[in-house]
């Protein structure tokens, strides 16, 4: 992959997000880390396959980018 393609590719999900959690996210149309910011912690935990370990990894990755999950609606 070229350097330009690497910069243009969407941020990957961090380690600690297992396949069941990835499938849960895909089921709601989330394919990139930045798309997770539309959802609250409670909404994500309600997904079948999403657990506290995956959520912790997602929140840490978002925090590293200066982003966060949505607040309670």
N, CA, C and O atoms as a Maestro MAE file, in Angstrom:
{
 s_m_m2io_version
 :::
 2.0.0
}

f_m_ct {
 s_m_title
 :::
 protein
 m_atom[292] {
  # First column is atom index #
  i_m_mmod_type
  r_m_x_coord
  r_m_y_coord
  r_m_z_coord
  i_m_residue_number
  s_m_chain_name
  s_m_pdb_residue_name
  s_m_pdb_atom_name
  i_m_atomic_number
  :::
  1 25 0.852 -1.177 0.000 1 A "UNK " " N  " 7
  2 3 0.000 0.000 0.000 1 A "UNK " " CA " 6
  3 2 0.895 1.237 0.000 1 A "UNK " " C  " 6
  4 15 1.898 1.278 0.713 1 A "UNK " " O  " 8
  5 25 0.545 2.224 -0.780 2 A "UNK " " N  " 7
  6 3 1.341 3.445 -0.857 2 A "UNK " " CA " 6
  7 2 1.122 4.302 0.384 2 A "UNK " " C  " 6
  8 15 0.148 4.114 1.112 2 A "UNK " " O  " 8
  9 25 2.023 5.235 0.619 3 A "UNK " " N  " 7
  10 3 1.908 6.141 1.775 3 A "UNK " " CA " 6
  11 2 0.623 6.960 1.700 3 A "UNK " " C  " 6
  12 15 -0.034 7.173 2.718 3 A "UNK " " O  " 8
  13 25 0.260 7.417 0.508 4 A "UNK " " N  " 7
  14 3 -0.964 8.204 0.345 4 A "UNK " " CA " 6
  15 2 -2.189 7.368 0.661 4 A "UNK " " C  " 6
  16 15 -3.126 7.859 1.290 4 A "UNK " " O  " 8
  17 25 -2.196 6.118 0.236 5 A "UNK " " N  " 7
  18 3 -3.327 5.235 0.509 5 A "UNK " " CA " 6
  19 2 -3.427 4.943 1.999 5 A "UNK " " C  " 6
  20 15 -4.531 4.841 2.534 5 A "UNK " " O  " 8
  21 25 -2.285 4.806 2.680 6 A "UNK " " N  " 7
  22 3 -2.304 4.572 4.120 6 A "UNK " " CA " 6
  23 2 -2.901 5.765 4.859 6 A "UNK " " C  " 6
  24 15 -3.664 5.588 5.809 6 A "UNK " " O  " 8
  25 25 -2.557 6.981 4.427 7 A "UNK " " N  " 7
  26 3 -3.095 8.178 5.076 7 A "UNK " " CA " 6
  27 2 -4.581 8.335 4.796 7 A "UNK " " C  " 6
  28 15 -5.306 8.864 5.638 7 A "UNK " " O  " 8
  29 25 -5.050 7.894 3.650 8 A "UNK " " N  " 7
  30 3 -6.447 8.066 3.263 8 A "UNK " " CA " 6
  31 2 -7.359 6.994 3.846 8 A "UNK " " C  " 6
  32 15 -8.576 7.174 3.894 8 A "UNK " " O  " 8
  33 25 -6.777 5.874 4.292 9 A "UNK " " N  " 7
  34 3 -7.612 4.794 4.791 9 A "UNK " " CA " 6
  35 2 -8.222 5.179 6.146 9 A "UNK " " C  " 6
  36 15 -7.605 5.908 6.923 9 A "UNK " " O  " 8
  37 25 -9.426 4.691 6.421 10 A "UNK " " N  " 7
  38 3 -10.097 5.037 7.666 10 A "UNK " " CA " 6
  39 2 -9.367 4.440 8.858 10 A "UNK " " C  " 6
  40 15 -8.719 3.402 8.732 10 A "UNK " " O  " 8
  41 25 -9.466 5.087 10.018 11 A "UNK " " N  " 7
  42 3 -8.803 4.556 11.198 11 A "UNK " " CA " 6
  43 2 -9.326 3.160 11.525 11 A "UNK " " C  " 6
  44 15 -10.532 2.912 11.515 11 A "UNK " " O  " 8
  45 25 -8.409 2.274 11.809 12 A "UNK " " N  " 7
  46 3 -8.778 0.898 12.124 12 A "UNK " " CA " 6
  47 2 -9.275 0.817 13.562 12 A "UNK " " C  " 6
  48 15 -8.964 1.670 14.393 12 A "UNK " " O  " 8
  49 25 -10.038 -0.206 13.832 13 A "UNK " " N  " 7
  50 3 -10.455 -0.441 15.205 13 A "UNK " " CA " 6
  51 2 -9.247 -0.958 15.978 13 A "UNK " " C  " 6
  52 15 -8.419 -1.680 15.422 13 A "UNK " " O  " 8
  53 25 -9.139 -0.598 17.239 14 A "UNK " " N  " 7
  54 3 -7.965 -0.971 18.021 14 A "UNK " " CA " 6
  55 2 -7.965 -2.450 18.408 14 A "UNK " " C  " 6
  56 15 -8.978 -3.143 18.310 14 A "UNK " " O  " 8
  57 25 -6.792 -2.906 18.851 15 A "UNK " " N  " 7
  58 3 -6.706 -4.256 19.410 15 A "UNK " " CA " 6
  59 2 -7.635 -4.305 20.609 15 A "UNK " " C  " 6
  60 15 -7.845 -3.290 21.273 15 A "UNK " " O  " 8
  61 25 -8.180 -5.448 20.887 16 A "UNK " " N  " 7
  62 3 -9.112 -5.575 22.001 16 A "UNK " " CA " 6
  63 2 -10.554 -5.569 21.538 16 A "UNK " " C  " 6
  64 15 -11.461 -5.847 22.322 16 A "UNK " " O  " 8
  65 25 -10.771 -5.254 20.278 17 A "UNK " " N  " 7
  66 3 -12.123 -5.305 19.727 17 A "UNK " " CA " 6
  67 2 -12.224 -6.616 18.944 17 A "UNK " " C  " 6
  68 15 -11.781 -6.714 17.799 17 A "UNK " " O  " 8
  69 25 -12.814 -7.611 19.590 18 A "UNK " " N  " 7
  70 3 -12.902 -8.952 19.019 18 A "UNK " " CA " 6
  71 2 -13.940 -9.016 17.897 18 A "UNK " " C  " 6
  72 15 -14.737 -8.096 17.713 18 A "UNK " " O  " 8
  73 25 -13.912 -10.099 17.172 19 A "UNK " " N  " 7
  74 3 -14.817 -10.278 16.029 19 A "UNK " " CA " 6
  75 2 -16.300 -10.168 16.400 19 A "UNK " " C  " 6
  76 15 -17.055 -9.563 15.638 19 A "UNK " " O  " 8
  77 25 -16.757 -10.722 17.532 20 A "UNK " " N  " 7
  78 3 -18.179 -10.530 17.857 20 A "UNK " " CA " 6
  79 2 -18.554 -9.053 17.982 20 A "UNK " " C  " 6
  80 15 -19.631 -8.644 17.550 20 A "UNK " " O  " 8
  81 25 -17.665 -8.255 18.573 21 A "UNK " " N  " 7
  82 3 -17.931 -6.818 18.695 21 A "UNK " " CA " 6
  83 2 -17.886 -6.146 17.328 21 A "UNK " " C  " 6
  84 15 -18.680 -5.247 17.047 21 A "UNK " " O  " 8
  85 25 -16.965 -6.579 16.487 22 A "UNK " " N  " 7
  86 3 -16.883 -6.015 15.131 22 A "UNK " " CA " 6
  87 2 -18.165 -6.329 14.351 22 A "UNK " " C  " 6
  88 15 -18.680 -5.472 13.633 22 A "UNK " " O  " 8
  89 25 -18.672 -7.539 14.489 23 A "UNK " " N  " 7
  90 3 -19.925 -7.902 13.811 23 A "UNK " " CA " 6
  91 2 -21.091 -7.088 14.367 23 A "UNK " " C  " 6
  92 15 -21.979 -6.678 13.620 23 A "UNK " " O  " 8
  93 25 -21.088 -6.858 15.676 24 A "UNK " " N  " 7
  94 3 -22.146 -6.051 16.291 24 A "UNK " " CA " 6
  95 2 -22.127 -4.633 15.730 24 A "UNK " " C  " 6
  96 15 -23.175 -4.063 15.425 24 A "UNK " " O  " 8
  97 25 -20.934 -4.072 15.597 25 A "UNK " " N  " 7
  98 3 -20.822 -2.732 15.029 25 A "UNK " " CA " 6
  99 2 -21.253 -2.713 13.567 25 A "UNK " " C  " 6
  100 15 -21.945 -1.794 13.128 25 A "UNK " " O  " 8
  101 25 -20.846 -3.719 12.825 26 A "UNK " " N  " 7
  102 3 -21.232 -3.796 11.410 26 A "UNK " " CA " 6
  103 2 -22.747 -3.892 11.265 26 A "UNK " " C  " 6
  104 15 -23.314 -3.389 10.294 26 A "UNK " " O  " 8
  105 25 -23.405 -4.537 12.230 27 A "UNK " " N  " 7
  106 3 -24.859 -4.701 12.154 27 A "UNK " " CA " 6
  107 2 -25.607 -3.368 12.249 27 A "UNK " " C  " 6
  108 15 -26.755 -3.264 11.818 27 A "UNK " " O  " 8
  109 25 -24.955 -2.358 12.811 28 A "UNK " " N  " 7
  110 3 -25.582 -1.025 12.886 28 A "UNK " " CA " 6
  111 2 -24.927 -0.051 11.907 28 A "UNK " " C  " 6
  112 15 -25.129 1.160 11.997 28 A "UNK " " O  " 8
  113 25 -24.142 -0.589 10.973 29 A "UNK " " N  " 7
  114 3 -23.574 0.229 9.915 29 A "UNK " " CA " 6
  115 2 -22.266 0.917 10.256 29 A "UNK " " C  " 6
  116 15 -21.828 1.807 9.527 29 A "UNK " " O  " 8
  117 25 -21.638 0.521 11.346 30 A "UNK " " N  " 7
  118 3 -20.374 1.131 11.750 30 A "UNK " " CA " 6
  119 2 -19.222 0.324 11.169 30 A "UNK " " C  " 6
  120 15 -19.032 -0.846 11.504 30 A "UNK " " O  " 8
  121 25 -18.457 0.967 10.296 31 A "UNK " " N  " 7
  122 3 -17.314 0.300 9.669 31 A "UNK " " CA " 6
  123 2 -16.000 1.030 9.951 31 A "UNK " " C  " 6
  124 15 -14.923 0.529 9.628 31 A "UNK " " O  " 8
  125 25 -16.097 2.227 10.559 32 A "UNK " " N  " 7
  126 3 -14.907 3.013 10.890 32 A "UNK " " CA " 6
  127 2 -15.015 3.493 12.338 32 A "UNK " " C  " 6
  128 15 -16.110 3.703 12.860 32 A "UNK " " O  " 8
  129 25 -13.885 3.658 12.953 33 A "UNK " " N  " 7
  130 3 -13.849 4.072 14.354 33 A "UNK " " CA " 6
  131 2 -14.582 5.385 14.583 33 A "UNK " " C  " 6
  132 15 -15.308 5.519 15.568 33 A "UNK " " O  " 8
  133 25 -14.408 6.347 13.701 34 A "UNK " " N  " 7
  134 3 -15.049 7.652 13.916 34 A "UNK " " CA " 6
  135 2 -16.570 7.590 13.877 34 A "UNK " " C  " 6
  136 15 -17.230 8.486 14.403 34 A "UNK " " O  " 8
  137 25 -17.140 6.559 13.270 35 A "UNK " " N  " 7
  138 3 -18.599 6.426 13.215 35 A "UNK " " CA " 6
  139 2 -19.202 6.038 14.564 35 A "UNK " " C  " 6
  140 15 -20.397 6.230 14.789 35 A "UNK " " O  " 8
  141 25 -18.388 5.498 15.449 36 A "UNK " " N  " 7
  142 3 -18.864 5.067 16.761 36 A "UNK " " CA " 6
  143 2 -19.301 6.261 17.603 36 A "UNK " " C  " 6
  144 15 -20.100 6.107 18.527 36 A "UNK " " O  " 8
  145 25 -18.792 7.434 17.297 37 A "UNK " " N  " 7
  146 3 -19.099 8.623 18.103 37 A "UNK " " CA " 6
  147 2 -20.573 9.020 18.047 37 A "UNK " " C  " 6
  148 15 -21.016 9.858 18.833 37 A "UNK " " O  " 8
  149 25 -21.325 8.434 17.139 38 A "UNK " " N  " 7
  150 3 -22.766 8.730 17.046 38 A "UNK " " CA " 6
  151 2 -23.578 8.011 18.110 38 A "UNK " " C  " 6
  152 15 -24.761 8.303 18.288 38 A "UNK " " O  " 8
  153 25 -22.955 7.072 18.822 39 A "UNK " " N  " 7
  154 3 -23.675 6.211 19.751 39 A "UNK " " CA " 6
  155 2 -23.203 6.433 21.183 39 A "UNK " " C  " 6
  156 15 -22.056 6.805 21.432 39 A "UNK " " O  " 8
  157 25 -24.136 6.190 22.129 40 A "UNK " " N  " 7
  158 3 -23.780 6.281 23.543 40 A "UNK " " CA " 6
  159 2 -23.194 4.948 23.995 40 A "UNK " " C  " 6
  160 15 -23.308 3.931 23.311 40 A "UNK " " O  " 8
  161 25 -22.568 4.983 25.158 41 A "UNK " " N  " 7
  162 3 -22.022 3.762 25.751 41 A "UNK " " CA " 6
  163 2 -23.127 2.730 25.962 41 A "UNK " " C  " 6
  164 15 -22.933 1.547 25.681 41 A "UNK " " O  " 8
  165 25 -24.270 3.168 26.449 42 A "UNK " " N  " 7
  166 3 -25.390 2.256 26.701 42 A "UNK " " CA " 6
  167 2 -25.883 1.616 25.408 42 A "UNK " " C  " 6
  168 15 -26.192 0.424 25.384 42 A "UNK " " O  " 8
  169 25 -25.958 2.397 24.338 43 A "UNK " " N  " 7
  170 3 -26.408 1.855 23.050 43 A "UNK " " CA " 6
  171 2 -25.441 0.786 22.542 43 A "UNK " " C  " 6
  172 15 -25.870 -0.241 22.017 43 A "UNK " " O  " 8
  173 25 -24.148 1.024 22.694 44 A "UNK " " N  " 7
  174 3 -23.163 0.054 22.224 44 A "UNK " " CA " 6
  175 2 -23.181 -1.204 23.075 44 A "UNK " " C  " 6
  176 15 -23.107 -2.312 22.544 44 A "UNK " " O  " 8
  177 25 -23.280 -1.046 24.389 45 A "UNK " " N  " 7
  178 3 -23.314 -2.218 25.266 45 A "UNK " " CA " 6
  179 2 -24.570 -3.061 25.063 45 A "UNK " " C  " 6
  180 15 -24.574 -4.251 25.379 45 A "UNK " " O  " 8
  181 25 -25.624 -2.461 24.542 46 A "UNK " " N  " 7
  182 3 -26.865 -3.192 24.287 46 A "UNK " " CA " 6
  183 2 -26.743 -4.112 23.070 46 A "UNK " " C  " 6
  184 15 -27.585 -4.988 22.872 46 A "UNK " " O  " 8
  185 25 -25.710 -3.921 22.262 47 A "UNK " " N  " 7
  186 3 -25.532 -4.751 21.068 47 A "UNK " " CA " 6
  187 2 -25.059 -6.145 21.460 47 A "UNK " " C  " 6
  188 15 -24.172 -6.293 22.300 47 A "UNK " " O  " 8
  189 25 -25.645 -7.149 20.858 48 A "UNK " " N  " 7
  190 3 -25.216 -8.528 21.088 48 A "UNK " " CA " 6
  191 2 -23.811 -8.699 20.521 48 A "UNK " " C  " 6
  192 15 -23.594 -8.515 19.324 48 A "UNK " " O  " 8
  193 25 -22.865 -9.050 21.376 49 A "UNK " " N  " 7
  194 3 -21.488 -9.231 20.949 49 A "UNK " " CA " 6
  195 2 -20.555 -8.133 21.427 49 A "UNK " " C  " 6
  196 15 -19.335 -8.292 21.383 49 A "UNK " " O  " 8
  197 25 -21.113 -7.024 21.883 50 A "UNK " " N  " 7
  198 3 -20.288 -5.917 22.377 50 A "UNK " " CA " 6
  199 2 -20.154 -6.055 23.887 50 A "UNK " " C  " 6
  200 15 -21.151 -6.088 24.608 50 A "UNK " " O  " 8
  201 25 -18.938 -6.134 24.347 51 A "UNK " " N  " 7
  202 3 -18.703 -6.277 25.777 51 A "UNK " " CA " 6
  203 2 -17.874 -5.143 26.334 51 A "UNK " " C  " 6
  204 15 -17.431 -4.266 25.594 51 A "UNK " " O  " 8
  205 25 -17.662 -5.159 27.650 52 A "UNK " " N  " 7
  206 3 -16.923 -4.076 28.296 52 A "UNK " " CA " 6
  207 2 -15.474 -3.960 27.824 52 A "UNK " " C  " 6
  208 15 -14.944 -2.852 27.755 52 A "UNK " " O  " 8
  209 25 -14.828 -5.066 27.499 53 A "UNK " " N  " 7
  210 3 -13.435 -5.016 27.042 53 A "UNK " " CA " 6
  211 2 -13.337 -4.288 25.696 53 A "UNK " " C  " 6
  212 15 -12.475 -3.428 25.513 53 A "UNK " " O  " 8
  213 25 -14.211 -4.631 24.770 54 A "UNK " " N  " 7
  214 3 -14.208 -3.983 23.456 54 A "UNK " " CA " 6
  215 2 -14.556 -2.506 23.599 54 A "UNK " " C  " 6
  216 15 -13.943 -1.656 22.952 54 A "UNK " " O  " 8
  217 25 -15.526 -2.202 24.433 55 A "UNK " " N  " 7
  218 3 -15.934 -0.812 24.624 55 A "UNK " " CA " 6
  219 2 -14.793 0.005 25.227 55 A "UNK " " C  " 6
  220 15 -14.577 1.151 24.833 55 A "UNK " " O  " 8
  221 25 -14.075 -0.567 26.164 56 A "UNK " " N  " 7
  222 3 -12.933 0.125 26.776 56 A "UNK " " CA " 6
  223 2 -11.870 0.439 25.722 56 A "UNK " " C  " 6
  224 15 -11.314 1.537 25.711 56 A "UNK " " O  " 8
  225 25 -11.590 -0.516 24.842 57 A "UNK " " N  " 7
  226 3 -10.593 -0.313 23.789 57 A "UNK " " CA " 6
  227 2 -11.051 0.770 22.814 57 A "UNK " " C  " 6
  228 15 -10.247 1.591 22.374 57 A "UNK " " O  " 8
  229 25 -12.329 0.772 22.481 58 A "UNK " " N  " 7
  230 3 -12.883 1.773 21.569 58 A "UNK " " CA " 6
  231 2 -12.799 3.163 22.194 58 A "UNK " " C  " 6
  232 15 -12.380 4.118 21.540 58 A "UNK " " O  " 8
  233 25 -13.195 3.270 23.451 59 A "UNK " " N  " 7
  234 3 -13.160 4.564 24.128 59 A "UNK " " CA " 6
  235 2 -11.738 5.099 24.228 59 A "UNK " " C  " 6
  236 15 -11.514 6.297 24.054 59 A "UNK " " O  " 8
  237 25 -10.778 4.225 24.506 60 A "UNK " " N  " 7
  238 3 -9.374 4.649 24.592 60 A "UNK " " CA " 6
  239 2 -8.867 5.138 23.236 60 A "UNK " " C  " 6
  240 15 -8.157 6.141 23.160 60 A "UNK " " O  " 8
  241 25 -9.231 4.430 22.171 61 A "UNK " " N  " 7
  242 3 -8.803 4.840 20.823 61 A "UNK " " CA " 6
  243 2 -9.430 6.176 20.436 61 A "UNK " " C  " 6
  244 15 -8.773 7.023 19.831 61 A "UNK " " O  " 8
  245 25 -10.686 6.360 20.781 62 A "UNK " " N  " 7
  246 3 -11.338 7.642 20.501 62 A "UNK " " CA " 6
  247 2 -10.677 8.768 21.292 62 A "UNK " " C  " 6
  248 15 -10.424 9.847 20.758 62 A "UNK " " O  " 8
  249 25 -10.403 8.509 22.557 63 A "UNK " " N  " 7
  250 3 -9.768 9.512 23.413 63 A "UNK " " CA " 6
  251 2 -8.417 9.943 22.830 63 A "UNK " " C  " 6
  252 15 -8.070 11.124 22.858 63 A "UNK " " O  " 8
  253 25 -7.666 8.978 22.306 64 A "UNK " " N  " 7
  254 3 -6.361 9.273 21.706 64 A "UNK " " CA " 6
  255 2 -6.497 10.205 20.497 64 A "UNK " " C  " 6
  256 15 -5.555 10.916 20.147 64 A "UNK " " O  " 8
  257 25 -7.669 10.196 19.867 65 A "UNK " " N  " 7
  258 3 -7.926 11.058 18.716 65 A "UNK " " CA " 6
  259 2 -8.659 12.339 19.114 65 A "UNK " " C  " 6
  260 15 -9.009 13.154 18.260 65 A "UNK " " O  " 8
  261 25 -8.886 12.508 20.417 66 A "UNK " " N  " 7
  262 3 -9.595 13.694 20.883 66 A "UNK " " CA " 6
  263 2 -11.095 13.616 20.663 66 A "UNK " " C  " 6
  264 15 -11.773 14.642 20.596 66 A "UNK " " O  " 8
  265 25 -11.614 12.396 20.551 67 A "UNK " " N  " 7
  266 3 -13.047 12.181 20.314 67 A "UNK " " CA " 6
  267 2 -13.634 11.393 21.470 67 A "UNK " " C  " 6
  268 15 -12.904 10.884 22.320 67 A "UNK " " O  " 8
  269 25 -14.950 11.294 21.497 68 A "UNK " " N  " 7
  270 3 -15.637 10.546 22.545 68 A "UNK " " CA " 6
  271 2 -16.958 10.002 22.011 68 A "UNK " " C  " 6
  272 15 -17.432 10.393 20.945 68 A "UNK " " O  " 8
  273 25 -17.530 9.093 22.783 69 A "UNK " " N  " 7
  274 3 -18.854 8.579 22.442 69 A "UNK " " CA " 6
  275 2 -19.894 9.680 22.670 69 A "UNK " " C  " 6
  276 15 -19.628 10.661 23.365 69 A "UNK " " O  " 8
  277 25 -21.055 9.510 22.092 70 A "UNK " " N  " 7
  278 3 -22.144 10.471 22.276 70 A "UNK " " CA " 6
  279 2 -22.582 10.453 23.740 70 A "UNK " " C  " 6
  280 15 -22.451 9.444 24.432 70 A "UNK " " O  " 8
  281 25 -23.095 11.568 24.183 71 A "UNK " " N  " 7
  282 3 -23.628 11.639 25.549 71 A "UNK " " CA " 6
  283 2 -25.046 11.089 25.544 71 A "UNK " " C  " 6
  284 15 -25.649 10.910 24.486 71 A "UNK " " O  " 8
  285 25 -25.571 10.824 26.729 72 A "UNK " " N  " 7
  286 3 -26.931 10.313 26.846 72 A "UNK " " CA " 6
  287 2 -27.894 11.207 26.095 72 A "UNK " " C  " 6
  288 15 -27.788 12.433 26.125 72 A "UNK " " O  " 8
  289 25 -28.836 10.567 25.419 73 A "UNK " " N  " 7
  290 3 -29.803 11.317 24.603 73 A "UNK " " CA " 6
  291 2 -31.001 11.717 25.418 73 A "UNK " " C  " 6
  292 15 -31.917 12.354 24.898 73 A "UNK " " O  " 8
  :::
 }
 m_bond[291] {
  # First column is bond index #
  i_m_from
  i_m_to
  i_m_order
  :::
  1 1 2 1
  2 2 3 1
  3 3 4 2
  4 3 5 1
  5 5 6 1
  6 6 7 1
  7 7 8 2
  8 7 9 1
  9 9 10 1
  10 10 11 1
  11 11 12 2
  12 11 13 1
  13 13 14 1
  14 14 15 1
  15 15 16 2
  16 15 17 1
  17 17 18 1
  18 18 19 1
  19 19 20 2
  20 19 21 1
  21 21 22 1
  22 22 23 1
  23 23 24 2
  24 23 25 1
  25 25 26 1
  26 26 27 1
  27 27 28 2
  28 27 29 1
  29 29 30 1
  30 30 31 1
  31 31 32 2
  32 31 33 1
  33 33 34 1
  34 34 35 1
  35 35 36 2
  36 35 37 1
  37 37 38 1
  38 38 39 1
  39 39 40 2
  40 39 41 1
  41 41 42 1
  42 42 43 1
  43 43 44 2
  44 43 45 1
  45 45 46 1
  46 46 47 1
  47 47 48 2
  48 47 49 1
  49 49 50 1
  50 50 51 1
  51 51 52 2
  52 51 53 1
  53 53 54 1
  54 54 55 1
  55 55 56 2
  56 55 57 1
  57 57 58 1
  58 58 59 1
  59 59 60 2
  60 59 61 1
  61 61 62 1
  62 62 63 1
  63 63 64 2
  64 63 65 1
  65 65 66 1
  66 66 67 1
  67 67 68 2
  68 67 69 1
  69 69 70 1
  70 70 71 1
  71 71 72 2
  72 71 73 1
  73 73 74 1
  74 74 75 1
  75 75 76 2
  76 75 77 1
  77 77 78 1
  78 78 79 1
  79 79 80 2
  80 79 81 1
  81 81 82 1
  82 82 83 1
  83 83 84 2
  84 83 85 1
  85 85 86 1
  86 86 87 1
  87 87 88 2
  88 87 89 1
  89 89 90 1
  90 90 91 1
  91 91 92 2
  92 91 93 1
  93 93 94 1
  94 94 95 1
  95 95 96 2
  96 95 97 1
  97 97 98 1
  98 98 99 1
  99 99 100 2
  100 99 101 1
  101 101 102 1
  102 102 103 1
  103 103 104 2
  104 103 105 1
  105 105 106 1
  106 106 107 1
  107 107 108 2
  108 107 109 1
  109 109 110 1
  110 110 111 1
  111 111 112 2
  112 111 113 1
  113 113 114 1
  114 114 115 1
  115 115 116 2
  116 115 117 1
  117 117 118 1
  118 118 119 1
  119 119 120 2
  120 119 121 1
  121 121 122 1
  122 122 123 1
  123 123 124 2
  124 123 125 1
  125 125 126 1
  126 126 127 1
  127 127 128 2
  128 127 129 1
  129 129 130 1
  130 130 131 1
  131 131 132 2
  132 131 133 1
  133 133 134 1
  134 134 135 1
  135 135 136 2
  136 135 137 1
  137 137 138 1
  138 138 139 1
  139 139 140 2
  140 139 141 1
  141 141 142 1
  142 142 143 1
  143 143 144 2
  144 143 145 1
  145 145 146 1
  146 146 147 1
  147 147 148 2
  148 147 149 1
  149 149 150 1
  150 150 151 1
  151 151 152 2
  152 151 153 1
  153 153 154 1
  154 154 155 1
  155 155 156 2
  156 155 157 1
  157 157 158 1
  158 158 159 1
  159 159 160 2
  160 159 161 1
  161 161 162 1
  162 162 163 1
  163 163 164 2
  164 163 165 1
  165 165 166 1
  166 166 167 1
  167 167 168 2
  168 167 169 1
  169 169 170 1
  170 170 171 1
  171 171 172 2
  172 171 173 1
  173 173 174 1
  174 174 175 1
  175 175 176 2
  176 175 177 1
  177 177 178 1
  178 178 179 1
  179 179 180 2
  180 179 181 1
  181 181 182 1
  182 182 183 1
  183 183 184 2
  184 183 185 1
  185 185 186 1
  186 186 187 1
  187 187 188 2
  188 187 189 1
  189 189 190 1
  190 190 191 1
  191 191 192 2
  192 191 193 1
  193 193 194 1
  194 194 195 1
  195 195 196 2
  196 195 197 1
  197 197 198 1
  198 198 199 1
  199 199 200 2
  200 199 201 1
  201 201 202 1
  202 202 203 1
  203 203 204 2
  204 203 205 1
  205 205 206 1
  206 206 207 1
  207 207 208 2
  208 207 209 1
  209 209 210 1
  210 210 211 1
  211 211 212 2
  212 211 213 1
  213 213 214 1
  214 214 215 1
  215 215 216 2
  216 215 217 1
  217 217 218 1
  218 218 219 1
  219 219 220 2
  220 219 221 1
  221 221 222 1
  222 222 223 1
  223 223 224 2
  224 223 225 1
  225 225 226 1
  226 226 227 1
  227 227 228 2
  228 227 229 1
  229 229 230 1
  230 230 231 1
  231 231 232 2
  232 231 233 1
  233 233 234 1
  234 234 235 1
  235 235 236 2
  236 235 237 1
  237 237 238 1
  238 238 239 1
  239 239 240 2
  240 239 241 1
  241 241 242 1
  242 242 243 1
  243 243 244 2
  244 243 245 1
  245 245 246 1
  246 246 247 1
  247 247 248 2
  248 247 249 1
  249 249 250 1
  250 250 251 1
  251 251 252 2
  252 251 253 1
  253 253 254 1
  254 254 255 1
  255 255 256 2
  256 255 257 1
  257 257 258 1
  258 258 259 1
  259 259 260 2
  260 259 261 1
  261 261 262 1
  262 262 263 1
  263 263 264 2
  264 263 265 1
  265 265 266 1
  266 266 267 1
  267 267 268 2
  268 267 269 1
  269 269 270 1
  270 270 271 1
  271 271 272 2
  272 271 273 1
  273 273 274 1
  274 274 275 1
  275 275 276 2
  276 275 277 1
  277 277 278 1
  278 278 279 1
  279 279 280 2
  280 279 281 1
  281 281 282 1
  282 282 283 1
  283 283 284 2
  284 283 285 1
  285 285 286 1
  286 286 287 1
  287 287 288 2
  288 287 289 1
  289 289 290 1
  290 290 291 1
  291 291 292 2
  :::
 }
}
